[in-house]
Amino acid sequence: MIVLTVAHLKKSFGVEVVLKDVSLTLHQGERLGLVGVNGSGKTTLLRILSGRLAADEGQVAMQKGMVVGYLEQSYQPAAGCTVRQELERVYEPIFRMEARLREIEGEMAHADEDALQRLGNEYSRLHERFEQADGYACRSRAQGVLQGLGFSREQQEQPAGQLSGGELTRLSLGRLLLQKPDLLLLDEPTNHLDLQALQWLEEYLNDYAGAVLVVSHDRYFLDRVCTGMAELLFGECEQYRGNYSRYVEQREERFLSRTRAWTQQQKEIERQRAIIARYRSFNREKSIRAAESREKALERMELLDRPVEERQINFSFKAYSRMGDEALKVEDLSKSFGERQLFEGVELMLRSGERAALIGANGIGKTTLLEVLLGRIKPDTGNTRFGVNADVGYYDQKQQALNPDNSVLREVWDDFPRLLQHEVRGALGLFLFSGDDVFKPVSALSGGEKARVALTKLMLRHNNFLILDEPTNHLDSDSREVLEQALEGFDGTILAVSHDRYFINRFASRVLVLEQDGIKSFDGNYDDYMAVLERQRNPDGAWLDGRTRTEVQRERRRQRQDQERIDALRQALTRAEENVAAGEQAMQQLEDRLADPEVYTDPQAAARAAEDIRLHKAALEESYALWEAAEQALADAEE
């Protein structure tokens, strides 16, 4: 069933045409990924579909009464609310119903016969609405979303107004998911999520009953979630079946097919023109008529547009010098800020030519660790030593080294004064800065443009050791592909912090997981790392990885002990869940009984029922508390 139809949508801002002729359809339960280069109009299209922006021309048709949810990037929480309270504000109408039910219960305990009849009718109607809204599950559902998006118990009780921009985006996403609209419009929902939260969001969206239209540069996410893809290209839209990887294949197939068709048509046009010229050269009445007939046929021919693709950046990394076998050695590194310990006991050794991806939870200190390695921040303990002839180049995700007062040309030229202007402009041209673009001030650049300036400078340095902090941030999908190709051809050493799992799969030969008590190292890319975690969760699978039999047996014994403890906690959690379920069922039966006319018309019976509800509610609250405690204990044990 089609829930959304967009037909011939157009939108301009002044003389700039953003959407020229956009048409697409979205079906119930479909999860459609929207991609395109930066500036292609993806956010503009979402804002039009959400009603926040009007189109110049075209139609948007939705099912009548359909609720649309849009992930806002400029979200502000209510004053005075904690994180948990701000999320639960989604359920305010349900909570008001619950509060009124409690009030009615109290009033019925002391009401006369006439009032009892009125209160009983109100209670029955309100209780039915409360059940239809699944009111008993609201708080547990909100708790699950908070935990899934990475908000700890402590963070949940902090004022929402103190959250960072990224945390506010996560909170806004949580509120939107709880509202369960019929159509979810998500603009870069994976920003500010760590890997664990990304996996949770993927599972949540895969189970989502409504339709989803999502803009994202996270190709791994698009592969895991999307059932269809749409690409904005030159103001028009094309749809594809399947996930991101299937879309890439189909896009290439379509481009090659259109190129072949255009080439064949051009050859046919040239052939017909040659025949026409030959006929006219005969200069006879019959041949002239034949030439005119073919000319009319050419005029009626529907000409195919020459297939073109968006310009892409095109560059490579080359190292001018080689270093020794050892690229980097780190010993007993630790760093804290005040009472907050980021990491300690970090030990690391990278060989020349290794390609390591550094991952870890948000806030664990990955960027701080890079800055400690580079000598920008002093560690509390430990030391760092780069290898002989190591020439380190750093990509800063915040682009703090760029001078906002410089033009693009001056920003690059200042770092490489020996280059001639045409050489600097040539390098910038590889990153799509041409013509007057090179005279734009850095302060006026978008995040993606600043990233391209920083990559230009990094390319020109020819370092043999690249340290990259979230290098794919602000780059569109095609630019990320080119960056990966450039790194594949680089023969130096790479250490990169990234949440981009697709990127990690492409470049990494080693995954480093930063935790508070050090670094864990895994050979291979992200999928290899996840496979190791799966084998560790399933100890029956053999995974000796070079260790002695005694070490393996000791590890398995520890795993069995841990597993036994986890199993016991899971059993306790199951019992707590069963107690809550039984309590909720009993509460529902008591409330159904109170809503029975035979009860609420009898003052004594109504009073007894209301008192039973009050006592049972207290017991149910205790069951909720035990359930949360069991859930937290299990979560701590599984970390």
TIZATI-530042 format. One record per residue (C-alpha): residue in three letters; y, x, z. Coordinates in Angstrom, 3 decimals. Layout:
<rs>
  code        c2        c1        c3
   ala         Y         X         Z
...
</rs>
This chain:
<rs>
  code        c2        c1        c3
   met     0.000     0.000     0.000
   ile     3.401     1.402    -1.016
   val     5.864     1.560     1.900
   leu     8.700     3.441     0.171
   thr     9.948     3.537    -3.413
   val    12.837     5.715    -4.578
   ala    14.070     5.093    -8.117
   his    16.573     7.192   -10.118
   leu    18.542     8.339    -7.073
   lys    21.746    10.281    -7.710
   lys    24.085    12.054    -5.310
   ser    27.038    14.387    -5.885
   phe    29.472    16.130    -3.581
   gly    32.651    16.555    -5.621
   val    31.699    18.211    -8.891
   glu    28.397    19.515    -7.492
   val    25.444    17.337    -8.516
   val    22.735    17.649    -5.854
   leu    20.349    14.836    -6.797
   lys    20.397    14.030   -10.526
   asp    17.467    11.657   -11.017
   val    15.063    11.475    -8.073
   ser    12.139     9.062    -8.030
   leu     9.118     9.040    -5.725
   thr     6.696     6.696    -3.957
   leu     5.098     6.906    -0.522
   his     1.994     4.994     0.572
   gln     0.905     3.796     3.996
   gly    -0.729     6.640     5.918
   glu     0.378     9.265     3.380
   arg     1.854    12.537     4.622
   leu     4.131    13.841     1.873
   gly     5.563    17.355     2.012
   leu     8.970    17.861     0.377
   val     9.721    21.368    -0.920
   gly    12.358    23.046    -3.044
   val    14.640    26.060    -2.951
   asn    17.457    26.161    -0.422
   gly    20.257    23.880    -1.583
   ser    18.024    21.707    -3.765
   gly    18.917    18.563    -1.803
   lys    15.949    18.055     0.543
   thr    18.046    17.257     3.637
   thr    20.410    15.149     1.510
   leu    17.481    13.023     0.350
   leu    16.222    12.527     3.913
   arg    19.690    11.504     5.081
   ile    19.896     8.924     2.302
   leu    16.455     7.524     3.181
   ser    17.431     7.322     6.870
   gly    20.602     5.388     6.030
   arg    22.943     8.122     7.260
   leu    24.229     8.837     3.760
   ala    24.853     6.577     0.760
   ala    23.557     7.413    -2.705
   asp    25.889     7.302    -5.705
   glu    23.315     5.527    -7.868
   gly    19.678     4.434    -7.698
   gln    17.570     2.278    -5.429
   val    15.640     2.807    -2.201
   ala    13.107     0.037    -1.470
   met    11.140    -0.205     1.781
   gln     8.832    -2.767     3.284
   lys    10.738    -5.507     5.057
   gly    11.158    -4.834     8.751
   met     9.907    -1.253     8.497
   val    11.144     1.051    11.283
   val    12.315     4.483    10.101
   gly    12.525     7.486    12.426
   tyr    14.567    10.563    11.485
   leu    14.462    13.928    13.251
   glu    18.084    14.757    14.006
   gln    19.161    18.383    14.260
   ser    22.285    17.605    16.361
   tyr    20.691    15.745    19.247
   gln    22.396    15.412    22.654
   pro    20.514    14.102    25.721
   ala    21.931    11.601    28.215
   ala    23.934    13.121    31.060
   gly    22.078    13.654    34.323
   cys    18.561    13.177    32.948
   thr    15.718    15.616    33.450
   val    13.617    16.572    30.437
   arg    10.893    14.124    31.490
   gln    13.376    11.312    32.150
   glu    15.088    11.901    28.803
   leu    11.781    11.594    26.962
   glu    10.764     8.523    28.974
   arg    14.062     6.816    28.069
   val    12.218     5.808    24.900
   tyr    10.285     3.380    27.108
   glu    13.278     1.909    28.958
   pro    12.623    -1.659    27.685
   ile     9.012    -1.402    28.880
   phe    10.074     0.035    32.241
   arg    12.527    -2.828    32.672
   met     9.678    -5.251    32.056
   glu     7.576    -3.423    34.636
   ala    10.408    -3.512    37.182
   arg    10.874    -7.234    36.624
   leu     7.134    -7.811    37.103
   arg     7.347    -6.061    40.475
   glu    10.392    -8.176    41.399
   ile     8.570   -11.383    40.502
   glu     5.594   -10.349    42.604
   gly     7.884    -9.918    45.594
   glu     9.688   -13.193    44.977
   met     6.444   -15.136    44.594
   ala     5.254   -14.016    48.011
   his     8.075   -16.038    49.609
   ala     8.808   -18.736    47.013
   asp     8.550   -22.487    47.483
   glu     6.381   -24.619    45.200
   asp     9.062   -25.283    42.545
   ala    10.184   -21.672    42.375
   leu     6.571   -20.544    42.308
   gln     5.911   -22.610    39.178
   arg     8.928   -21.097    37.413
   leu     8.154   -17.538    38.524
   gly     4.505   -17.892    37.545
   asn     5.393   -18.969    34.019
   glu     7.857   -16.092    33.677
   tyr     5.319   -13.630    35.076
   ser     2.620   -14.799    32.660
   arg     4.872   -14.456    29.598
   leu     6.286   -11.074    30.682
   his     2.904    -9.664    31.611
   glu     1.543   -10.521    28.172
   arg     4.448    -8.700    26.519
   phe     3.949    -5.723    28.842
   glu     0.287    -5.468    27.869
   gln     1.081    -5.780    24.158
   ala     3.503    -2.859    24.540
   asp     0.676    -0.837    26.183
   gly     2.913    -0.417    29.200
   tyr     0.259     1.080    31.461
   ala    -0.161     4.126    29.170
   cys     3.535     4.978    28.652
   arg     3.909     7.674    31.281
   ser     0.638     9.414    30.448
   arg     1.515     9.333    26.727
   ala     4.932    10.894    27.424
   gln     3.261    13.543    29.583
   gly     0.871    14.416    26.755
   val     3.721    14.838    24.254
   leu     5.705    17.035    26.664
   gln     2.731    19.309    27.264
   gly     1.829    19.381    23.570
   leu     5.337    20.516    22.623
   gly     5.211    23.320    25.171
   phe     7.293    21.977    28.078
   ser     5.868    23.293    31.342
   arg     5.796    21.206    34.522
   glu     8.819    23.121    35.809
   gln    10.789    22.590    32.592
   gln    10.061    18.865    32.673
   glu    12.026    18.509    35.907
   gln    14.986    20.611    34.720
   pro    18.210    18.942    33.503
   ala    17.864    18.179    29.792
   gly    21.493    19.223    29.243
   gln    20.563    22.830    30.093
   leu    18.042    23.162    27.265
   ser    18.641    25.587    24.404
   gly    19.175    24.367    20.864
   gly    15.548    24.955    19.961
   glu    14.297    23.196    23.095
   leu    16.567    20.217    22.357
   thr    15.057    20.000    18.881
   arg    11.589    19.919    20.430
   leu    12.693    17.200    22.855
   ser    14.198    15.184    19.999
   leu    10.914    15.515    18.100
   gly     9.010    14.307    21.166
   arg    11.226    11.215    21.496
   leu    10.733    10.425    17.827
   leu     6.947    10.751    18.022
   leu     6.780     8.418    21.032
   gln     8.785     5.760    19.190
   lys     6.005     5.636    16.547
   pro     8.146     4.440    13.614
   asp     6.472     3.133    10.456
   leu     8.044     5.980     8.471
   leu     8.674     9.430     9.944
   leu    11.340    11.560     8.235
   leu    11.021    15.106     9.555
   asp    13.435    17.890     8.582
   glu    11.914    21.258     9.514
   pro     9.956    19.966    12.557
   thr     8.129    23.282    12.978
   asn    11.298    25.214    13.826
   his    11.300    26.453    17.439
   leu     7.598    25.672    17.961
   asp     5.158    28.375    19.046
   leu     1.669    28.548    17.557
   gln     0.069    26.364    20.230
   ala     2.690    23.644    19.795
   leu     2.324    23.874    15.997
   gln    -1.396    23.230    16.262
   trp    -0.760    20.260    18.562
   leu     1.800    18.784    16.140
   glu    -0.595    19.190    13.214
   glu    -3.312    17.286    15.067
   tyr    -0.825    14.596    16.133
   leu     0.434    14.007    12.586
   asn    -3.077    14.027    11.135
   asp    -3.901    11.116    13.454
   tyr    -0.586     9.325    12.849
   ala    -1.015     5.791    11.499
   gly     2.364     5.555     9.752
   ala     3.735     7.328     6.692
   val     5.342    10.782     6.958
   leu     7.854    12.547     4.707
   val     8.346    16.107     5.935
   val    10.571    18.968     4.797
   ser     9.143    22.316     5.855
   his     8.964    25.944     4.775
   asp     5.827    26.402     6.899
   arg     3.184    26.531     4.175
   tyr     0.276    26.745     6.622
   phe     1.558    23.554     8.265
   leu     1.887    21.855     4.855
   asp    -1.679    22.889     4.043
   arg    -3.024    21.467     7.307
   val    -1.052    18.212     7.349
   cys    -0.008    17.002     3.893
   thr    -2.001    14.713     1.616
   gly     0.621    14.964    -1.123
   met     3.562    17.129    -2.135
   ala     6.910    16.493    -3.830
   glu     9.160    19.194    -5.296
   leu    12.903    18.919    -5.877
   leu    13.814    20.978    -8.921
   phe    17.168    20.885   -10.742
   gly    18.014    17.568    -9.100
   glu    14.794    15.834   -10.113
   cys    11.544    15.219    -8.257
   glu     7.887    15.679    -9.176
   gln     4.933    14.552    -7.045
   tyr     1.548    16.221    -6.673
   arg    -1.704    15.230    -5.007
   gly    -3.176    17.418    -2.290
   asn    -1.760    19.964     0.141
   tyr     0.556    22.934    -0.450
   ser    -2.093    25.257    -1.915
   arg    -3.226    22.574    -4.358
   tyr     0.427    21.889    -5.254
   val     0.985    25.560    -6.136
   glu    -2.019    25.469    -8.473
   gln    -0.950    22.194   -10.114
   arg     2.668    23.335   -10.495
   glu     1.516    26.436   -12.373
   glu    -0.829    24.331   -14.523
   arg     1.980    21.869   -15.369
   phe     4.421    24.654   -16.176
   leu     1.951    26.388   -18.500
   ser     1.047    23.079   -20.172
   arg     4.697    22.186   -20.762
   thr     5.450    25.668   -22.029
   arg     2.591    25.423   -24.524
   ala     3.761    21.959   -25.663
   trp     7.360    23.160   -26.073
   thr     6.249    26.266   -27.969
   gln     4.069    24.225   -30.326
   gln     6.920    21.765   -30.962
   gln     9.333    24.622   -31.722
   lys     6.825    26.084   -34.184
   glu     6.442    22.683   -35.861
   ile    10.227    22.267   -36.102
   glu    10.552    25.708   -37.709
   arg     7.712    24.878   -40.116
   gln     9.372    21.582   -41.127
   arg    12.741    23.276   -41.586
   ala    11.149    25.892   -43.854
   ile     9.532    23.128   -45.942
   ile    12.873    21.267   -46.156
   ala    14.646    24.444   -47.271
   arg    11.984    25.039   -49.923
   tyr    12.234    21.447   -51.207
   arg    16.013    21.710   -51.464
   ser    15.739    25.011   -53.302
   phe    13.896    23.178   -56.110
   asn    17.081    21.085   -56.579
   arg    15.219    18.159   -58.121
   glu    15.678    14.511   -57.281
   lys    12.105    14.062   -56.062
   ser    12.146    17.221   -53.899
   ile    15.566    16.333   -52.455
   arg    14.251    12.878   -51.444
   ala    11.256    14.550   -49.826
   ala    13.583    16.934   -47.954
   glu    15.741    14.049   -46.739
   ser    12.659    12.155   -45.564
   arg    11.492    15.125   -43.500
   glu    15.004    15.610   -42.074
   lys    15.021    11.996   -40.855
   ala    11.592    12.528   -39.286
   leu    12.947    15.602   -37.472
   glu    15.930    13.603   -36.196
   arg    13.583    10.933   -34.810
   met    11.432    13.532   -33.056
   glu    11.742    13.382   -29.257
   leu    12.644    16.940   -28.358
   leu    10.978    18.479   -25.329
   asp    13.127    20.350   -22.824
   arg    12.293    23.995   -22.484
   pro    10.451    24.398   -19.151
   val    12.485    26.442   -16.709
   glu    12.024    27.304   -13.064
   glu    14.526    28.100   -10.337
   arg    15.632    31.729   -10.249
   gln    13.641    33.736    -7.739
   ile    14.421    36.895    -5.843
   asn    12.587    39.886    -7.251
   phe    12.252    43.114    -5.306
   ser     9.831    45.626    -3.822
   phe     9.687    47.996    -0.855
   lys     9.072    51.677    -1.532
   ala     8.802    54.452     1.022
   tyr    10.348    57.790     0.017
   ser     8.532    59.837     2.672
   arg     5.169    59.825     4.434
   met     4.541    60.085     8.147
   gly     1.661    61.546    10.138
   asp    -1.516    59.644    11.015
   glu     0.017    58.165    14.153
   ala     2.880    55.734    13.453
   leu     3.625    54.422    16.963
   lys     2.327    54.926    20.482
   val     3.374    52.765    23.443
   glu     2.298    53.445    27.032
   asp     2.630    51.199    30.112
   leu     5.711    49.376    28.824
   ser     7.265    46.674    30.996
   lys    10.487    44.683    30.967
   ser    12.037    42.044    33.190
   phe    15.434    40.413    33.541
   gly    16.221    39.775    37.172
   glu    13.244    38.013    38.734
   arg    11.855    36.980    35.350
   gln     9.045    39.277    34.246
   leu     8.612    39.180    30.462
   phe     5.739    41.610    30.028
   glu     4.132    44.592    31.723
   gly     1.374    47.085    31.056
   val     1.905    47.026    27.284
   glu    -0.279    49.613    25.559
   leu    -0.249    49.975    21.779
   met    -1.149    52.468    19.087
   leu    -0.473    51.897    15.379
   arg    -1.894    54.151    12.683
   ser     0.073    55.013     9.579
   gly    -0.319    52.305     6.946
   glu    -1.373    49.576     9.399
   arg     0.082    46.078     9.009
   ala     0.352    44.354    12.378
   ala     1.588    40.843    13.171
   leu     2.950    40.354    16.695
   ile     2.537    36.813    18.009
   gly     2.845    35.084    21.372
   ala     4.304    32.085    23.153
   asn     8.021    31.335    22.906
   gly     9.942    33.241    25.557
   ile     7.227    35.843    26.170
   gly     9.559    38.610    24.916
   lys     8.472    39.494    21.376
   thr    12.003    40.225    20.114
   thr    12.767    42.044    23.374
   leu     9.701    44.240    22.839
   leu    10.910    45.164    19.345
   glu    14.335    46.072    20.695
   val    12.722    48.188    23.420
   leu    10.684    50.016    20.752
   leu    13.873    50.649    18.773
   gly    15.710    51.989    21.823
   arg    18.234    49.134    21.896
   ile    17.020    47.943    25.295
   lys    15.845    50.219    28.075
   pro    12.392    49.379    29.477
   asp    11.681    49.140    33.205
   thr     8.640    51.401    32.878
   gly     6.717    53.222    30.166
   asn     7.630    55.112    27.042
   thr     7.558    54.764    23.266
   arg     6.925    57.461    20.684
   phe     7.138    57.104    16.907
   gly     5.050    59.337    14.662
   val     6.151    62.490    12.905
   asn     8.539    61.734    10.009
   ala     8.656    58.043    10.930
   asp    11.678    56.467     9.229
   val    12.113    53.018    10.801
   gly    13.850    50.070     9.138
   tyr    14.579    46.948    11.189
   tyr    15.060    43.371    10.023
   asp    16.943    41.368    12.687
   gln    16.292    37.627    12.480
   lys    19.782    36.926    13.920
   gln    21.504    39.211    11.373
   gln    23.764    40.578    14.131
   ala    24.322    43.834    12.241
   leu    26.136    42.062     9.395
   asn    29.936    42.307     9.521
   pro    31.333    38.765     9.061
   asp    34.626    40.148     7.719
   asn    32.964    42.029     4.850
   ser    32.306    40.662     1.405
   val    28.670    40.688     0.301
   leu    29.357    43.660    -1.964
   arg    31.235    45.626     0.715
   glu    28.544    44.878     3.334
   val    25.895    46.613     1.242
   trp    28.127    49.313    -0.241
   asp    29.351    50.456     3.197
   asp    25.760    51.334     4.122
   phe    25.081    53.084     0.799
   pro    28.399    54.737    -0.239
   arg    26.692    57.165    -2.611
   leu    25.602    54.346    -4.892
   leu    27.797    53.301    -7.794
   gln    29.166    49.754    -7.833
   his    26.884    48.666   -10.677
   glu    23.886    49.981    -8.716
   val    24.837    47.940    -5.641
   arg    25.486    44.870    -7.766
   gly    22.156    45.406    -9.511
   ala    20.356    45.455    -6.164
   leu    22.203    42.316    -5.067
   gly    21.291    40.682    -8.364
   leu    17.614    41.017    -7.459
   phe    18.430    38.781    -4.478
   leu    20.330    36.219    -6.604
   phe    23.867    37.455    -5.881
   ser    25.617    37.576    -9.246
   gly    29.131    37.218   -10.640
   asp    31.707    36.229    -8.033
   asp    28.934    35.623    -5.459
   val    29.218    39.261    -4.410
   phe    32.816    38.698    -3.259
   lys    31.970    35.870    -0.866
   pro    32.651    36.768     2.785
   val    29.572    37.224     4.936
   ser    30.985    34.673     7.392
   ala    30.739    31.976     4.684
   leu    27.073    32.628     3.865
   ser    24.223    30.299     4.758
   gly    21.297    31.503     6.863
   gly    19.213    32.052     3.748
   glu    21.985    34.023     2.015
   lys    22.452    36.269     5.061
   ala    18.706    36.879     5.068
   arg    18.900    37.974     1.420
   val    21.765    40.392     2.186
   ala    19.735    41.917     5.028
   leu    16.674    42.242     2.778
   thr    18.813    43.933     0.107
   lys    19.887    46.596     2.598
   leu    16.335    47.005     3.886
   met    14.994    47.473     0.346
   leu    17.579    50.176    -0.436
   arg    16.740    52.219     2.680
   his    13.201    53.071     1.493
   asn    11.879    53.348     5.067
   asn     8.224    54.154     5.686
   phe     7.959    51.993     8.834
   leu     9.242    48.390     8.706
   ile     9.822    46.441    11.916
   leu    10.502    42.825    11.014
   asp    11.600    40.024    13.352
   glu    10.787    36.617    11.819
   pro    11.524    37.778     8.250
   thr    10.562    34.433     6.648
   asn    13.092    32.403     8.661
   his    15.769    30.866     6.380
   leu    13.793    31.717     3.230
   asp    12.482    28.946     0.997
   ser     8.804    28.845     0.055
   asp     9.202    30.684    -3.255
   ser    11.249    33.478    -1.622
   arg     8.578    33.834     1.055
   glu     5.980    34.284    -1.677
   val     8.055    37.074    -3.237
   leu     8.530    38.768     0.162
   glu     4.766    38.710     0.693
   gln     4.194    40.241    -2.730
   ala     6.732    42.977    -1.930
   leu     4.978    43.785     1.344
   glu     1.584    43.808    -0.371
   gly     2.865    46.616    -2.624
   phe     4.384    48.599     0.288
   asp     2.359    51.696     1.285
   gly     4.060    52.233     4.659
   thr     3.512    50.753     8.132
   ile     4.551    47.234     9.133
   leu     5.045    45.607    12.533
   ala     6.278    42.024    12.167
   val     6.977    39.230    14.631
   ser     6.259    35.920    12.943
   his     5.275    32.307    13.577
   asp     4.548    31.871     9.863
   arg     0.746    31.740     9.786
   tyr     0.625    31.683     5.979
   phe     2.744    34.861     5.935
   ile     0.510    36.516     8.562
   asn    -2.566    35.720     6.487
   arg    -0.988    37.367     3.444
   phe     0.204    40.675     4.917
   ala    -1.539    41.414     8.232
   ser    -4.572    43.619     8.808
   arg    -4.203    43.308    12.581
   val    -2.950    40.625    14.967
   leu    -1.316    41.612    18.279
   val    -1.001    38.891    20.917
   leu     1.732    39.605    23.466
   glu     1.039    38.184    26.913
   gln     2.689    38.737    30.264
   asp     0.118    41.346    31.282
   gly    -0.022    43.272    28.005
   ile    -1.156    43.105    24.382
   lys    -4.502    41.956    23.015
   ser    -5.451    43.313    19.608
   phe    -7.553    41.594    16.920
   asp    -8.574    43.033    13.565
   gly    -7.780    40.976    10.472
   asn    -5.241    38.259     9.672
   tyr    -4.409    34.991    11.427
   asp    -7.514    33.131    10.265
   asp    -9.678    36.051    11.407
   tyr    -7.955    35.934    14.815
   met    -8.592    32.198    15.117
   ala   -12.240    32.751    14.183
   val   -12.570    35.281    17.017
   leu   -11.063    32.776    19.464
   glu   -13.559    30.178    18.267
   arg   -16.461    32.589    18.800
   gln   -15.159    33.360    22.268
   arg   -15.034    29.651    23.081
   asn   -18.634    29.467    21.851
   pro   -20.378    32.378    23.592
   asp   -23.741    31.462    22.040
   gly   -22.445    33.009    18.837
   ala   -23.041    36.784    18.679
   trp   -19.883    38.897    18.736
   leu   -20.675    42.421    19.887
   asp   -17.709    44.022    18.037
   gly   -18.867    47.521    18.912
   arg   -19.185    47.179    22.690
   thr   -22.173    48.301    24.796
   arg   -24.858    45.812    25.813
   thr   -23.778    46.134    29.451
   glu   -20.184    45.308    28.566
   val   -21.298    42.340    26.527
   gln   -23.554    41.075    29.343
   arg   -20.768    41.528    31.893
   glu   -18.342    39.679    29.658
   arg   -20.795    36.869    29.063
   arg   -21.469    36.591    32.810
   arg   -17.745    36.280    33.436
   gln   -17.471    33.734    30.657
   arg   -20.332    31.705    32.161
   gln   -18.615    31.724    35.540
   asp   -15.331    30.713    33.960
   gln   -17.092    28.051    31.944
   glu   -18.852    26.685    35.020
   arg   -15.514    26.428    36.797
   ile   -13.950    24.746    33.773
   asp   -16.909    22.338    33.507
   ala   -16.479    21.402    37.178
   leu   -12.764    20.815    36.633
   arg   -13.491    18.740    33.553
   gln   -15.902    16.609    35.570
   ala   -13.225    16.167    38.224
   leu   -10.735    15.204    35.524
   thr   -13.214    12.720    34.045
   arg   -13.728    11.141    37.456
   ala    -9.968    10.965    37.976
   glu    -9.510     9.365    34.533
   glu   -12.264     6.859    35.307
   asn   -10.620     6.018    38.640
   val    -7.282     5.469    36.879
   ala    -8.923     3.322    34.207
   ala   -10.738     1.287    36.840
   gly    -7.539     0.961    38.851
   glu    -5.556    -0.173    35.802
   gln    -8.257    -2.708    34.949
   ala    -8.275    -4.014    38.515
   met    -4.464    -4.182    38.480
   gln    -4.589    -6.120    35.241
   gln    -7.111    -8.567    36.750
   leu    -4.913    -9.058    39.822
   glu    -1.860    -9.675    37.661
   asp    -3.850   -12.041    35.445
   arg    -4.894   -13.870    38.600
   leu    -1.283   -14.110    39.762
   ala    -0.350   -15.510    36.348
   asp    -2.995   -18.268    36.768
   pro    -1.293   -21.660    37.456
   glu    -3.934   -22.456    40.088
   val    -2.788   -19.403    42.051
   tyr     0.984   -19.311    41.613
   thr     1.247   -23.048    42.382
   asp    -0.445   -22.372    45.718
   pro     2.076   -20.529    47.945
   gln    -0.561   -19.005    50.214
   ala    -2.769   -17.854    47.336
   ala     0.256   -16.480    45.481
   ala     1.392   -14.565    48.556
   arg    -2.072   -13.069    49.018
   ala    -2.227   -12.106    45.308
   ala     1.197   -10.474    45.445
   glu     0.205    -8.508    48.554
   asp    -3.035    -7.405    46.874
   ile    -1.017    -6.180    43.886
   arg     1.340    -4.250    46.144
   leu    -1.524    -2.511    47.973
   his    -3.422    -1.842    44.767
   lys    -0.304    -0.427    43.122
   ala    -0.004     2.144    45.920
   ala    -3.647     3.122    45.460
   leu    -3.143     3.352    41.689
   glu    -0.141     5.660    42.141
   glu    -2.358     7.936    44.254
   ser    -4.996     7.876    41.484
   tyr    -2.311     8.852    38.967
   ala    -1.309    11.796    41.180
   leu    -4.918    12.975    41.496
   trp    -5.345    12.656    37.733
   glu    -2.258    14.786    37.028
   ala    -3.415    17.391    39.567
   ala    -6.865    17.580    37.941
   glu    -5.292    17.817    34.487
   gln    -2.999    20.659    35.574
   ala    -5.863    22.545    37.287
   leu    -7.928    22.345    34.096
   ala    -4.982    23.460    31.959
   asp    -4.396    26.484    34.247
   ala    -8.088    27.406    34.113
   glu    -8.224    27.229    30.326
   glu    -5.163    29.456    29.793
</rs>
